[in-house]
Amino acid sequence: MSKKKSSDKQSNDNDDELKLNELKLPIYVSHLKNGNTLCANDNLLILQNGSTTLEIRTLPKFEPKHIPWHEGLLRDIVWCSELGLFIFLTQNALFTFNPQSIASPSTTTINTEYRFKIISYSTIKPYDNNSVFWRCTCVGTTVYITYSGSGTVIDEYILEKSSCRLINRWMPPQTCATYEGIWCIRSHPNTNQLGMTILNLKNNQWHFEIRNSNNLSQIWETIIPILHGDCELSPLLNNEWLLINSCGIRLFQIGNLKFKTAVEYERELKNAITVKDDYFIVRTKYTIEIHATKKKNKN
């Protein structure tokens, strides 16, 4: 009897885990222009839809608001929960956006544009004219910015709502080998560890690493079975990670330092994230597809 109760409790504790092999048909599908940015907090989904438009969708209806964007192609968007800000990264600049500055749904488009406030950080620039930013993530108020190319450099900043300061510039071999490139970097909110997808340019082999955010020391590493395309990364609940085969169709779920699930999606992937245990959101080449993952209570 006691074993039965223990088993039931364990099952309930795992109800909020993402189960890739049990995904249902999406509850919402909308067409987009080609791109890879995709980010959310508990209330908003935000992405770039074309080079001059940001698209913001409020949960749970996901109706889009289109807001003009004139700062160029976004390399990355991440949510900084410590400061309550979305971070936008372009090739050579960083911006933040407070979601509380969005106009209410009842206002007009022009009012929405006026109330969308972006803060730029003039001191955040690539370290030379030949280098460009690639991706970013944050741990608390610490922001990590990676550069494009092999032998990836990582800048580490302390960010505040209107200012920032550079505290470290990490170079190879602490970041990666000179013949490797860091494609995606993310932090896990449960552990404050960094995850990185890295491509070995000598053999075109991908691997995933978990790093200490204080000194970038390696905690764990595994080879990713990807034969073509790129590899995005997203943290999941329960200390798990999601690997997304961008320009391919494969999704990999990692838990307890091992591969847990691998599935093939129906369309070419660009990115994917979760919002709490409620939604699994996939950006394909030309669509945004939203899957409900919250289990309904059974009476």
C-alpha positions in Angstrom: 0.0 0.0 0.0 2.8 2.4 0.9 4.6 1.6 -2.3 1.5 2.4 -4.3 1.3 5.9 -2.6 4.9 6.5 -3.3 4.5 5.6 -6.9 1.5 7.9 -7.2 3.4 10.8 -5.6 6.3 10.3 -8.0 4.0 10.2 -11.0 2.4 13.5 -9.8 5.8 15.1 -9.3 6.6 14.4 -12.9 3.3 15.7 -14.3 4.9 19.0 -15.2 7.8 17.5 -17.2 7.8 18.0 -20.9 7.0 14.7 -22.7 8.1 15.2 -26.3 6.9 11.8 -27.4 3.4 12.7 -26.2 2.9 16.0 -28.0 -0.6 16.6 -29.3 -1.5 18.7 -32.4 -0.8 22.4 -31.9 -3.7 24.4 -30.6 -2.5 27.5 -32.5 -0.6 27.9 -35.8 0.3 31.2 -37.4 2.5 32.0 -40.4 5.8 33.9 -40.0 8.7 35.1 -42.1 11.8 33.0 -41.8 13.8 33.6 -38.6 15.0 32.0 -35.4 14.3 34.4 -32.5 11.9 33.1 -29.9 11.6 34.1 -26.3 8.9 34.3 -23.5 8.3 35.1 -19.9 5.2 33.8 -18.1 3.0 36.3 -19.9 4.4 37.3 -23.2 5.9 35.7 -26.3 8.2 37.8 -28.4 10.0 37.3 -31.7 11.3 39.1 -34.7 9.1 38.6 -37.8 11.1 40.0 -40.7 13.9 42.5 -40.3 11.7 45.5 -39.4 9.0 44.0 -37.2 8.8 42.7 -33.7 5.8 40.5 -32.9 4.5 40.3 -29.3 1.8 37.8 -28.3 0.0 37.8 -24.9 -0.8 34.5 -23.3 -3.2 32.7 -23.5 -4.8 33.9 -26.7 -1.5 34.6 -28.5 -3.0 37.4 -30.6 -0.1 39.3 -32.2 0.9 42.9 -31.9 3.2 44.1 -34.6 5.7 46.8 -33.6 8.2 48.5 -35.9 11.8 47.7 -35.3 14.6 49.8 -36.9 17.8 48.4 -35.3 18.5 45.6 -37.7 18.5 41.9 -37.5 18.2 40.5 -34.0 20.8 37.8 -33.2 19.0 36.9 -30.0 16.3 37.7 -27.4 16.4 36.5 -23.8 14.4 37.2 -20.7 16.1 38.6 -17.6 13.8 37.8 -14.7 16.1 39.5 -12.1 15.5 42.9 -13.8 12.2 42.2 -15.4 13.5 43.0 -18.9 13.8 41.4 -22.3 17.3 41.7 -23.8 17.7 42.2 -27.5 21.0 41.5 -29.1 22.0 42.7 -32.6 25.4 42.3 -34.4 26.9 45.2 -32.6 24.5 46.5 -29.9 22.4 45.4 -26.9 19.0 46.8 -26.0 16.5 46.1 -23.2 12.7 46.3 -23.2 10.4 46.5 -20.2 7.2 44.6 -21.1 5.2 46.9 -18.8 5.7 49.6 -21.4 3.4 47.8 -23.9 0.2 49.6 -24.6 -3.1 47.8 -23.6 -4.9 45.8 -26.3 -7.6 48.4 -26.6 -5.3 51.2 -27.8 -4.5 52.0 -31.4 -1.4 50.9 -33.3 0.2 54.3 -33.1 -0.2 54.5 -29.4 1.3 51.0 -29.1 4.3 52.2 -31.0 4.8 55.3 -28.8 4.6 53.3 -25.6 7.1 50.7 -26.7 10.3 51.9 -25.0 13.7 50.5 -25.8 16.8 51.3 -23.8 20.2 51.1 -25.6 23.5 50.5 -23.9 26.2 52.5 -25.7 29.1 50.9 -23.7 28.2 47.4 -25.0 30.1 47.1 -28.3 32.2 44.4 -30.1 35.8 44.6 -29.0 37.0 45.4 -32.5 35.6 46.4 -35.9 36.1 42.9 -37.3 34.0 41.1 -34.7 30.2 40.8 -34.3 27.9 39.6 -31.6 26.1 36.3 -32.0 24.1 35.1 -28.9 23.5 36.0 -25.3 22.1 34.8 -22.0 22.0 36.0 -18.4 22.4 34.6 -14.9 20.9 37.1 -12.4 22.1 40.5 -13.6 25.2 39.0 -15.3 24.9 39.0 -19.1 27.1 36.7 -21.3 27.5 37.8 -25.0 29.1 35.4 -27.5 30.8 36.4 -30.7 30.4 35.0 -34.2 33.0 32.6 -35.5 35.4 29.9 -34.4 37.5 30.3 -31.2 34.4 32.0 -29.7 35.0 35.0 -27.3 32.5 35.6 -24.5 32.0 39.1 -22.9 30.6 39.1 -19.4 28.8 42.2 -18.2 26.9 43.3 -15.1 23.7 44.8 -16.3 21.4 47.3 -14.6 18.2 48.9 -15.9 20.1 51.9 -17.5 23.8 51.0 -17.2 26.3 48.2 -17.5 30.0 47.4 -17.0 32.3 44.8 -18.5 33.8 42.5 -15.9 35.4 39.8 -17.9 36.3 38.8 -21.5 36.7 35.0 -21.8 39.0 33.7 -24.6 39.9 30.3 -26.0 40.7 27.8 -24.6 38.4 28.7 -21.6 35.5 29.2 -24.0 36.2 26.5 -26.5 39.0 25.3 -28.8 40.2 27.6 -31.6 38.7 25.1 -34.1 35.3 25.2 -32.4 32.5 27.7 -32.4 29.8 28.2 -29.7 26.5 28.3 -31.6 23.9 28.8 -28.7 24.4 29.8 -25.1 21.7 29.6 -22.4 21.5 29.6 -18.7 19.3 27.3 -16.6 17.2 29.2 -14.1 17.1 26.3 -11.6 20.9 25.8 -11.4 22.4 29.0 -12.8 24.6 26.8 -14.9 25.4 27.6 -18.6 24.5 25.4 -21.4 26.3 25.6 -24.8 25.9 23.9 -28.1 29.3 23.8 -29.8 30.4 22.8 -33.3 33.8 21.2 -34.0 34.8 22.6 -37.3 37.4 19.9 -37.9 34.9 17.0 -38.0 31.5 18.9 -38.2 30.5 17.2 -34.9 28.1 18.9 -32.5 28.4 18.6 -28.7 26.5 20.0 -25.8 28.2 21.2 -22.6 27.1 22.3 -19.2 29.4 24.9 -17.6 29.9 26.6 -14.3 28.7 30.2 -14.8 31.4 31.6 -12.5 34.5 30.3 -14.3 33.2 28.5 -17.4 34.6 25.2 -16.1 33.0 22.1 -17.7 30.5 20.1 -15.7 29.2 17.7 -18.3 29.5 17.1 -22.0 27.8 14.9 -24.6 27.9 14.4 -28.4 24.8 15.5 -30.2 23.7 13.2 -33.0 23.0 15.9 -35.6 24.2 15.2 -39.2 23.1 18.5 -40.8 21.8 21.9 -39.7 22.5 23.8 -36.5 21.6 23.3 -32.8 19.6 25.7 -30.7 19.2 25.2 -26.9 16.5 25.9 -24.3 16.2 25.2 -20.6 13.3 23.0 -19.4 11.7 22.4 -16.0 13.2 20.0 -13.6 16.8 20.9 -14.5 16.4 19.5 -18.0 17.5 20.9 -21.4 16.0 20.9 -24.9 18.2 20.7 -28.0 16.7 21.8 -31.3 18.1 20.8 -34.6 17.6 24.1 -36.4 17.2 23.6 -40.2 16.5 19.9 -39.4 13.6 18.2 -37.7 15.0 16.6 -34.5 14.3 17.5 -30.9 16.4 16.1 -28.0 15.4 16.2 -24.3 18.2 15.8 -21.8 17.6 15.0 -18.1 19.8 13.7 -15.3 22.9 14.1 -17.6 21.7 11.8 -20.3 19.5 11.7 -23.4 15.9 11.2 -22.3 13.8 11.5 -25.5 14.5 12.2 -29.1 11.6 12.9 -31.6 11.2 14.2 -35.1 9.0 17.1 -35.8 6.8 17.3 -38.8 8.3 20.5 -40.2 11.7 22.1 -40.5 12.6 23.6 -37.1 14.1 26.9 -36.3 13.7 27.2 -32.5 11.5 26.0 -29.6 10.8 27.0 -26.0 8.5 26.2 -23.1 6.3 28.5 -21.1 6.1 27.1 -17.5 4.4 23.7 -17.9 1.6 25.2 -20.0 2.9 25.5 -23.5 5.5 24.1 -25.9 6.1 26.7 -28.6 7.9 25.8 -31.8 9.1 28.1 -34.5 9.4 26.3 -37.8 10.8 27.8 -41.0 7.5 29.7 -41.8 5.2 29.2 -38.8 4.8 29.5 -35.0 3.1 26.4 -33.6 1.8 26.3 -30.0 1.2 23.0 -28.2 -0.7 22.8 -24.9 1.2 20.7 -22.4 -0.7 21.3 -19.2 -2.6 18.2 -18.1 -6.2 18.8 -17.3 -7.3 17.8 -13.8 -9.4 14.7 -13.8 -12.3 14.6 -11.4 
